[in-house]
Amino acid sequence: MEQNAAALIAQYWAVGLFVVAVIGLCAFMIGAASLLGGRSVGRSKSLPFESGIIGTGSARQRFSIKFYLVAMLFVIFDIEAVFLFAWAVSVREVGWAGFWGAAVFIVILLAGLVYDSRVGALDWAPTARRKRQDGEA
C-alpha cells in the first residue's frame, strides 16, 4: 500500500511543482504591478477613452431590447454554423447516419428561425411604421 502511494506521488510531483510555480508567478506579477505601477490621478485619468474620441452623453444610455435579442440570435445561429462546418469536414467519415443527424439539426434550426420570425423577434421597425407599411401593401 505504501509503495502504491509513493509511486503515485512520484508520478505526479511534476504537476504539483507546475501548479506551485504558476501560482508563484501569478503572485509575483500581481505584486510587481502593484509596487511598480503608476499612481497618477487627474481629471484626464477619470475620463472614459474610446479609440481617441472623448465620449459624449451618459454611459448609462438605454438600448432597445431588440438589439440584445438579435445579438443573441446571431450568436446562437453563428455557433450552429460552426457545428455544420465541422460536419461538412467529416461528412465522409460519418456516413448516412451523420447526414441524417445534420438534416435533423438543420430542420430544428429552421423551425427555430420560423418561430423567431412569427413572434416578431426579427422585426426592427416600430409597430406604427409596420402597420403603415402593411396598410400600403
C-alpha positions in Angstrom: 0.0 0.0 0.0 2.8 2.4 0.9 4.6 1.6 -2.4 1.4 2.4 -4.3 1.2 5.8 -2.6 4.9 6.5 -3.2 4.6 5.6 -6.8 1.5 7.8 -7.2 3.4 10.7 -5.6 6.4 10.1 -7.8 4.2 10.1 -10.9 2.5 13.4 -10.2 5.2 15.5 -8.5 5.9 17.4 -11.7 2.2 18.5 -12.0 2.3 19.7 -8.4 5.5 21.6 -9.0 4.0 23.2 -12.1 0.9 24.3 -10.2 3.0 25.8 -7.4 5.2 27.6 -10.0 2.2 29.1 -11.8 0.7 30.3 -8.5 4.1 31.8 -7.5 4.5 33.5 -10.9 1.0 35.0 -10.7 1.6 36.3 -7.2 4.9 37.8 -8.3 3.3 39.6 -11.3 0.5 41.0 -9.3 2.9 42.1 -6.5 5.3 43.7 -9.0 2.5 45.5 -10.8 1.1 46.9 -7.6 4.6 48.1 -6.5 5.8 49.5 -9.8 2.5 50.7 -11.3 1.8 54.4 -11.8 -0.4 56.1 -9.3 -1.1 59.4 -11.1 -4.5 60.9 -10.5 -6.1 63.7 -12.6 -9.1 64.9 -14.4 -8.0 63.2 -17.7 -7.4 59.9 -15.9 -11.0 59.5 -14.8 -12.5 60.2 -18.3 -13.5 57.2 -20.4 -11.5 56.9 -23.6 -12.6 55.1 -26.7 -10.4 55.0 -29.8 -9.2 58.5 -29.4 -12.7 60.0 -29.1 -13.9 61.7 -26.0 -17.2 60.3 -25.0 -20.4 62.4 -25.1 -23.6 61.8 -23.2 -24.2 59.3 -20.4 -22.6 55.9 -20.3 -26.0 54.7 -18.9 -27.7 55.1 -22.2 -30.7 52.8 -22.7 -30.8 50.5 -25.7 -33.8 48.6 -27.1 -34.2 45.0 -26.0 -34.4 44.2 -29.7 -30.7 44.9 -30.0 -29.8 42.3 -27.4 -32.3 39.8 -28.8 -31.0 40.0 -32.3 -27.4 39.8 -31.0 -28.3 36.6 -29.1 -30.0 35.1 -32.1 -26.9 35.9 -34.2 -24.6 34.3 -31.7 -26.8 31.2 -31.5 -27.1 30.7 -35.3 -23.4 31.5 -35.7 -22.4 28.7 -33.3 -24.7 26.4 -35.3 -22.8 27.3 -38.4 -19.6 26.2 -36.7 -21.2 22.8 -35.9 -22.3 22.4 -39.5 -18.8 23.3 -40.8 -17.4 20.5 -38.6 -20.0 18.1 -40.0 -19.1 19.2 -43.6 -15.4 18.5 -43.0 -16.1 15.0 -41.7 -19.1 14.1 -44.0 -17.4 11.0 -45.5 -16.4 9.5 -42.1 -19.9 9.9 -40.5 -21.8 8.4 -43.5 -25.6 8.4 -43.8 -26.1 8.5 -40.0 -24.2 11.7 -39.8 -26.1 13.1 -42.8 -29.5 12.4 -41.2 -28.3 13.8 -37.9 -27.2 17.0 -39.7 -30.5 17.1 -41.5 -32.5 16.9 -38.3 -30.2 19.6 -36.8 -30.9 21.9 -39.8 -34.7 21.2 -39.6 -34.6 22.2 -35.9 -32.7 25.3 -36.7 -35.1 26.3 -39.4 -38.0 25.6 -37.0 -36.4 28.0 -34.5 -35.9 30.6 -37.2 -39.5 30.4 -38.3 -40.6 30.6 -34.7 -38.5 33.7 -34.2 -39.9 35.3 -37.3 -43.5 34.5 -36.3 -43.2 36.0 -32.8 -41.6 39.2 -34.2 -38.1 38.7 -32.8 -36.6 39.7 -36.2 -38.8 42.8 -36.7 -36.8 46.0 -36.3 -39.4 48.5 -37.4 -41.6 50.2 -34.8 -45.2 49.0 -34.6 -46.7 52.2 -36.1 -44.4 52.1 -39.1 -45.0 48.3 -39.6 -48.8 48.9 -39.6 -48.4 51.7 -42.1 -46.3 49.6 -44.4 -48.8 46.7 -44.1 -51.7 49.1 -45.0 -50.0 50.3 -48.1 -49.1 46.9 -49.4 
